[in-house]
Amino acid sequence: MPKFYARRRLSVLAGLTGLVATAALFNSPTASAALPTPISGSTARSYLSQLTVAAEDRTGYSRDKFPTWITIEGTCNTREYIIKRDGTNVVTNSACTATSGSWYSPYDGATWTSASDVDIDHLVPLAEAWDSGASKWTTAQRQAFANDVTRPQLLAVTDNVNQSKGDQDPATWIPSRTAYDCTYVRAWVQVKYYYDLSVDPAEKTALQNDLSGC
């Protein structure tokens, strides 16, 4: 069971309610910041040492088992919400579709002026989550994970970069923009720890190496 359910004894309903409530908080001027600031390097190293190490098992995985995108605020679903949060001077219509703005992709350093050039990346991919523990969750828990705007789990990035990342973990994929690597692995460990997801041996080694300089 994910740590956020076990530690806080939240019901699934309460967790989803909190997700929506938190969205209102991000409607403040600070919403111009992209990814929620992840934990420090020292905290990430501590969390990583506590994660279960286990082989991955993708048996039974389907993206449909992680419902996306849900309504977060007003007419905005999760994708639209992140598009607004991560962009600059974003203008939306009544359906919350972005009609103008610009988006900086921290993975590769590219800037885009069309929202169609931007994907919303699940920093810890859905298939990776399934492999490392989410297969045991309920659909409601997987929905909360797939639409989590509170943890550093969702961010707007260049579409083809997101597609090239696919479901890879840090053992085989890390952002090409090295200035972002430390942020990326700190966020990865934070999300895995919060949701009580395991790491495989190669993944842990890669994270340890990357975090050593954070």
ABEGO torsion letter per residue (X at the ends): XBAAAAAAGBBAAAAAAAAAAAAAAAABAAAABBBBBBBBAAAAAAAAAABBBBBBBABGBBAAABBOBBBABEABBAAAAAAAAABBGBBBBAAGBBABEBBBBAAAGBBBABAAABBBBBABBAAAAAAAGAAABBAAAAAAAAABAABBABBBBBAAAAAAAEABBAAABBBABAAAAAAAAAAAAAAAAAAGBBBBAAAAAAAAAAAAAX
